[in-house]
Amino acid sequence: MEVNSRRPTLQDVADLAGVSRALVSIVIRDVPGASDATRVRVKAAADRLGYRPDNAARLLRQHRSRLIGVSYVAAQTFHAELLDEIYDAAERLRYDVVLSAVSDRRPGSRAVRTLLDDRCEAILLLGSQAPESEIVDLAAKVPVVVLARKMPSAHVDVVRTDDEAGAVMAVNHLVGLGHRSIVHVDGGRGPGAQERRQGYRKAMRAAGLESRILPGGLTEEFGADAARSMVEQGIPGAVFAFNDRCALGVLDVFLRAGVSVPGDVSVIGFDNSALAGLAHIDLTSVGQDTAFLGGAAVERISERLDAGSGLLGRDIVAQPQLVVRGSTGLIGR
């Protein structure tokens, strides 16, 4: 028996469905111009033949790849949650997503270069720490959206949470519980760290309280180091950590040292990551609207690609929300 290994064509689908090639093309592209009955018949014929459209060839003819390149930090769990929303938004707008990770051994410049080599027609920089001049230079080559970092620019779109407002929200929550000694474990040079420091200082000043900032960073290790310092020098009434991962490091050291949370000290994080909601962690956290952030970033990329050039950069800001759980409580000291 002879096996036909030839790839099915648009004409094969048309012949089997008993319609024209033009109608098959309309159905495959999912555009108006075909009845519901015709769509059902064409899709059934395509499935029976195993027909799959050659998107690569079509896009090559159009000089489009419809690929959005996303540079992200591999170690950040919050970035993984944002990526889910980016994928959903890209699917709605008929784009594909190409990922390129940044790590201690893989700088952001290499991650971006890989995306450009893969013919991505726009770049989404998630939590990038690259110099602003470098990002502006990149935006001269391809449309760029910076996500989760404040960076005013006439040439680059920014989609971010109001980090300063989130920090104010965190401190005000603790002050409302009666806390007077509130320490901030900061985020070092991480995206949003400066704005969260500013918000912390602003809220402490408004409450007539003295600020105390300990050096921190993006991961549990930094939070743990800060917590050890607090155990040695004296436990405050409350701790506002740069992000949830940093807060987890604080919680771990306090647990091992026999410090009760929230009995002895309240702890609050930032991001409202999935980990924060686990029963044995139960972390109060400032939440970011990942659905809005991811959707707005992809939509802005689509707008730039459709417009070609001439669009000014926009600063799109989402408002944070406080999610109260069991790690914060009324002052007990």
C-alpha positions as CSV (number, residue, x, y, z in Angstrom):
1,M,0.0,0.0,0.0
2,E,1.4,3.4,-1.0
3,V,1.6,6.0,1.8
4,N,1.1,9.6,0.7
5,S,3.6,11.6,2.8
6,R,2.9,14.9,1.0
7,R,1.9,17.7,3.3
8,P,-1.8,18.6,2.8
9,T,-2.4,21.9,1.1
10,L,-5.1,24.5,1.1
11,Q,-6.4,23.1,-2.2
12,D,-6.7,19.6,-0.6
13,V,-8.9,21.0,2.1
14,A,-11.0,22.9,-0.4
15,D,-11.5,19.8,-2.5
16,L,-12.5,17.7,0.4
17,A,-14.9,20.3,1.9
18,G,-16.3,21.1,-1.6
19,V,-15.6,24.9,-1.4
20,S,-13.2,27.3,-2.9
21,R,-9.6,27.9,-1.8
22,A,-10.6,31.5,-0.9
23,L,-13.3,30.2,1.5
24,V,-10.8,27.9,3.1
25,S,-8.4,30.8,3.6
26,I,-11.1,32.8,5.2
27,V,-11.9,30.0,7.7
28,I,-8.3,29.3,8.5
29,R,-7.6,32.9,9.1
30,D,-10.8,33.2,11.2
31,V,-12.0,36.4,9.5
32,P,-15.5,37.3,8.4
33,G,-16.8,36.0,5.1
34,A,-17.9,32.4,5.7
35,S,-21.1,30.9,7.1
36,D,-21.1,28.9,10.3
37,A,-21.9,25.7,8.4
38,T,-19.0,26.3,6.0
39,R,-16.6,26.9,8.9
40,V,-17.6,23.6,10.4
41,R,-17.2,21.8,7.1
42,V,-13.8,23.3,6.4
43,K,-12.5,22.7,9.9
44,A,-13.6,19.1,9.7
45,A,-11.8,18.6,6.4
46,A,-8.7,20.2,7.7
47,D,-8.7,18.0,10.8
48,R,-9.3,14.9,8.7
49,L,-6.3,15.7,6.4
50,G,-4.1,16.9,9.3
51,Y,-3.8,20.3,7.6
52,R,-1.8,22.9,9.5
53,P,-1.2,26.4,8.1
54,D,2.4,27.3,7.4
55,N,2.5,30.4,9.6
56,A,6.3,30.8,9.2
57,A,6.0,31.1,5.4
58,R,3.0,33.4,5.6
59,L,4.7,35.7,8.1
60,L,7.9,35.7,6.1
61,R,6.0,37.0,3.0
62,Q,4.5,39.7,5.2
63,H,7.9,40.6,6.7
64,R,6.4,39.9,10.1
65,S,7.3,37.3,12.7
66,R,4.5,38.1,15.2
67,L,7.0,37.1,17.9
68,I,7.2,39.0,21.2
69,G,10.5,38.5,22.9
70,V,10.4,38.6,26.7
71,S,13.5,39.0,28.9
72,Y,12.9,38.0,32.5
73,V,14.8,37.2,35.7
74,A,14.8,33.4,36.1
75,A,15.0,33.5,39.9
76,Q,11.9,35.7,40.4
77,T,8.7,33.8,41.1
78,F,6.7,36.9,40.6
79,H,8.0,37.1,37.0
80,A,6.7,33.6,36.4
81,E,3.2,34.8,37.5
82,L,3.5,37.8,35.1
83,L,4.5,35.5,32.3
84,D,1.3,33.6,32.5
85,E,-0.6,36.8,31.9
86,I,1.7,37.8,29.1
87,Y,1.1,34.5,27.4
88,D,-2.7,34.9,27.8
89,A,-2.7,38.4,26.3
90,A,-0.4,37.4,23.5
91,E,-2.7,34.6,22.6
92,R,-5.7,36.9,22.4
93,L,-3.8,39.2,20.1
94,R,-2.4,36.4,18.0
95,Y,1.2,36.8,18.9
96,D,3.6,34.1,20.0
97,V,6.1,34.6,22.9
98,V,9.8,33.8,23.0
99,L,11.4,33.8,26.4
100,S,15.1,34.6,27.3
101,A,16.2,34.4,30.9
102,V,18.5,36.6,32.8
103,S,20.6,35.1,35.6
104,D,23.8,35.7,37.5
105,R,25.7,34.0,34.7
106,R,23.6,35.3,31.8
107,P,23.4,39.1,31.6
108,G,20.4,41.0,30.2
109,S,22.3,42.1,27.1
110,R,22.8,38.5,26.1
111,A,19.1,37.7,26.8
112,V,18.0,40.5,24.5
113,R,20.5,39.6,21.8
114,T,19.1,36.1,21.7
115,L,15.6,37.4,21.2
116,L,16.7,39.7,18.4
117,D,18.5,36.7,16.7
118,D,15.2,34.8,16.9
119,R,13.6,37.5,14.8
120,C,11.3,38.9,17.6
121,E,9.7,42.1,16.3
122,A,9.2,43.6,19.7
123,I,10.9,43.2,23.1
124,L,9.3,43.2,26.6
125,L,11.8,43.8,29.3
126,L,10.5,42.3,32.6
127,G,12.2,43.8,35.7
128,S,15.2,44.9,33.7
129,Q,18.1,46.5,35.5
130,A,19.8,47.7,32.3
131,P,21.0,51.3,32.1
132,E,18.3,53.6,30.6
133,S,20.6,54.6,27.8
134,E,20.9,51.0,26.8
135,I,17.1,50.5,26.7
136,V,16.6,53.7,24.7
137,D,19.2,52.5,22.2
138,L,17.3,49.2,21.9
139,A,14.0,51.1,21.4
140,A,15.6,52.7,18.3
141,K,15.8,49.3,16.7
142,V,12.5,47.6,17.8
143,P,9.5,48.5,19.9
144,V,10.3,48.1,23.6
145,V,8.0,47.9,26.6
146,V,9.5,48.0,30.1
147,L,7.5,46.1,32.7
148,A,7.7,46.5,36.5
149,R,10.2,49.3,36.5
150,K,9.9,53.1,36.5
151,M,11.7,54.7,33.6
152,P,10.3,57.9,32.1
153,S,11.2,58.1,28.4
154,A,9.7,59.6,25.3
155,H,10.7,56.6,23.3
156,V,9.9,53.6,25.6
157,D,6.6,52.5,27.1
158,V,6.5,51.6,30.8
159,V,3.9,49.4,32.5
160,R,4.3,49.2,36.3
161,T,2.7,49.2,39.7
162,D,2.8,52.4,41.8
163,D,5.5,51.0,44.1
164,E,5.7,54.1,46.2
165,A,1.9,54.0,46.9
166,G,2.3,50.3,47.7
167,A,4.9,51.0,50.3
168,V,2.8,53.7,51.9
169,M,-0.1,51.2,52.0
170,A,2.1,48.7,53.8
171,V,3.4,51.1,56.4
172,N,-0.1,52.6,57.0
173,H,-1.4,49.1,57.7
174,L,1.2,48.5,60.3
175,V,0.7,51.9,61.9
176,G,-3.0,51.2,62.0
177,L,-2.2,48.1,64.0
178,G,-0.4,50.2,66.6
179,H,3.2,49.6,65.5
180,R,5.7,52.4,66.1
181,S,9.0,50.5,65.4
182,I,8.8,49.5,61.7
183,V,11.9,48.4,59.8
184,H,12.2,48.3,56.0
185,V,14.4,45.6,54.5
186,D,15.0,47.2,51.1
187,G,15.6,45.9,47.6
188,G,19.0,47.2,47.0
189,R,19.3,48.3,43.3
190,G,16.4,46.1,42.2
191,P,13.6,47.6,40.0
192,G,11.1,49.4,42.2
193,A,13.4,49.5,45.3
194,Q,14.0,53.2,45.2
195,E,10.2,54.0,44.9
196,R,9.4,51.6,47.8
197,R,12.1,53.2,50.0
198,Q,10.6,56.6,49.2
199,G,7.1,55.4,50.1
200,Y,8.3,53.9,53.3
201,R,10.1,57.1,54.4
202,K,7.1,59.2,53.3
203,A,4.6,57.1,55.4
204,M,6.9,56.9,58.4
205,R,7.4,60.7,58.3
206,A,3.6,61.3,58.1
207,A,3.1,59.1,61.1
208,G,5.8,60.9,63.1
209,L,8.0,57.8,63.2
210,E,11.7,57.3,62.7
211,S,12.8,55.4,59.6
212,R,15.1,52.4,59.9
213,I,16.2,50.8,56.6
214,L,18.3,47.6,56.5
215,P,20.1,46.6,53.3
216,G,18.3,43.8,51.4
217,G,17.7,42.4,48.0
218,L,15.4,40.3,45.8
219,T,15.8,36.9,47.4
220,E,15.4,35.0,50.6
221,E,19.1,35.2,51.4
222,F,18.9,39.0,51.7
223,G,15.9,38.8,54.0
224,A,17.6,36.2,56.1
225,D,20.7,38.4,56.6
226,A,18.6,41.3,57.6
227,A,16.6,39.2,60.1
228,R,19.8,37.9,61.7
229,S,20.8,41.4,62.2
230,M,17.5,42.2,63.9
231,V,17.8,39.1,66.1
232,E,21.2,40.3,67.3
233,Q,20.4,44.0,67.7
234,G,16.8,43.8,68.9
235,I,13.5,42.7,67.2
236,P,11.3,45.6,66.0
237,G,7.6,45.7,66.2
238,A,7.1,45.2,62.4
239,V,9.1,44.5,59.2
240,F,8.2,45.6,55.7
241,A,10.2,43.6,53.3
242,F,11.0,44.6,49.7
243,N,9.2,41.6,48.2
244,D,7.7,38.3,49.2
245,R,10.9,36.3,48.7
246,C,12.8,38.7,50.9
247,A,10.0,38.4,53.5
248,L,10.2,34.6,53.4
249,G,13.9,34.8,54.4
250,V,12.9,37.1,57.3
251,L,10.2,34.6,58.4
252,D,12.6,31.6,58.2
253,V,15.2,33.2,60.5
254,F,12.6,34.4,63.0
255,L,11.1,30.9,63.1
256,R,14.4,29.3,63.8
257,A,15.2,32.0,66.5
258,G,11.9,31.4,68.3
259,V,10.5,34.8,67.4
260,S,6.7,34.6,67.0
261,V,5.0,36.1,64.0
262,P,2.8,38.0,64.5
263,G,3.0,37.7,68.3
264,D,6.4,39.3,68.6
265,V,6.7,41.0,65.3
266,S,4.5,41.6,62.2
267,V,5.9,40.9,58.7
268,I,4.6,42.2,55.4
269,G,5.9,41.5,51.9
270,F,5.3,42.9,48.4
271,D,3.9,41.1,45.2
272,N,1.3,38.9,46.8
273,S,2.9,35.9,45.1
274,A,1.4,32.4,45.2
275,L,3.7,31.5,48.0
276,A,2.3,34.2,50.2
277,G,-1.1,32.5,50.2
278,L,0.1,29.1,51.4
279,A,-1.4,28.2,54.8
280,H,2.0,27.7,56.6
281,I,3.3,31.1,55.3
282,D,0.1,33.2,55.4
283,L,2.0,36.4,54.5
284,T,0.3,39.8,54.4
285,S,1.5,41.4,51.2
286,V,1.0,44.3,48.8
287,G,-0.5,42.8,45.7
288,Q,0.2,43.7,42.1
289,D,-2.4,43.3,39.4
290,T,-0.6,40.8,37.2
291,A,-3.5,40.5,34.7
292,F,-3.6,44.2,34.1
293,L,0.2,44.5,33.9
294,G,0.7,41.6,31.5
295,G,-2.3,42.6,29.4
296,A,-1.3,46.3,29.1
297,A,2.3,45.5,28.2
298,V,1.3,43.2,25.3
299,E,-1.5,45.6,24.1
300,R,1.0,48.4,24.0
301,I,3.4,46.3,22.0
302,S,0.6,45.5,19.5
303,E,-0.3,49.2,19.2
304,R,3.3,50.1,18.5
305,L,3.7,47.4,15.9
306,D,0.5,48.4,14.2
307,A,1.3,52.1,14.2
308,G,4.8,51.7,12.8
309,S,6.5,54.7,14.4
310,G,5.7,58.1,15.9
311,L,4.0,57.0,19.1
312,L,5.3,58.7,22.2
313,G,6.3,56.6,25.3
314,R,3.6,56.1,27.9
315,D,3.8,55.5,31.6
316,I,1.0,53.1,32.4
317,V,0.6,52.7,36.2
318,A,-1.5,50.1,38.1
319,Q,-2.6,50.7,41.6
320,P,-1.5,48.1,44.3
321,Q,-3.9,46.4,46.7
322,L,-3.1,45.2,50.2
323,V,-3.9,41.6,51.0
324,V,-4.1,41.0,54.7
325,R,-3.2,37.6,56.1
326,G,-1.9,36.2,59.3
327,S,1.6,37.6,59.4
328,T,0.5,41.0,60.7
329,G,-1.4,41.7,63.9
330,L,-2.1,44.2,66.6
331,I,1.0,45.4,68.4
332,G,2.1,43.0,71.1
333,R,5.3,44.7,72.4
